[in-house]
């Protein structure tokens, strides 16, 4: 049988939230989420930088023609 870990129900989500609250406490969660948000933002900026570099390398002749 194949396991599908991304297909979780509401009961599992509630259990995860309760465990998260018990492990970290209500005061620590905003700090953790802020750090997570900064990490995601940094990751997206890195992806954008890589895309710009790839586009720059793909089209060097267009810049030379101008």
C-alpha positions in Angstrom: 0.0 0.0 0.0 1.3 3.4 -0.9 1.4 6.1 1.8 0.2 9.6 0.9 1.7 11.8 3.6 0.3 15.1 2.1 -3.3 13.9 2.3 -4.1 14.5 5.9 -7.5 15.3 7.4 -8.7 17.9 9.8 -8.2 15.6 12.8 -4.5 15.2 12.0 -4.1 18.9 11.5 -5.6 19.6 14.9 -3.4 17.0 16.5 -0.3 18.6 14.9 -1.3 22.1 16.1 -1.9 20.8 19.6 1.5 19.1 19.7 3.1 22.2 18.3 1.6 24.3 21.1 2.7 21.8 23.7 6.2 21.6 22.4 6.9 25.3 21.8 4.3 27.2 23.9 2.1 30.0 22.7 4.7 32.7 23.3 7.4 31.1 21.2 5.2 30.4 18.1 5.1 33.9 16.7 8.9 34.1 16.9 9.2 30.7 15.1 6.7 31.8 12.4 8.6 35.1 11.9 11.8 33.1 11.4 10.1 30.8 9.0 8.7 33.7 7.0 12.2 35.3 6.8 13.6 32.0 5.6 11.0 31.6 2.9 11.5 35.2 1.7 15.3 34.6 1.5 14.7 31.4 -0.4 12.5 33.2 -2.9 15.0 36.0 -3.4 17.7 33.4 -4.0 15.5 31.7 -6.7 14.9 35.0 -8.3 18.6 35.8 -8.4 19.3 32.4 -10.0 16.6 33.0 -12.6 18.1 36.4 -13.5 21.5 34.9 -13.9 20.2 32.1 -16.1 18.3 34.6 -18.3 21.4 36.8 -18.5 23.5 33.9 -19.6 20.9 32.7 -22.2 20.7 36.0 -24.0 24.3 37.5 -24.2 24.0 38.1 -28.0 20.9 40.4 -27.6 22.9 42.7 -25.3 25.9 42.8 -27.6 23.7 43.7 -30.6 22.4 46.9 -28.9 
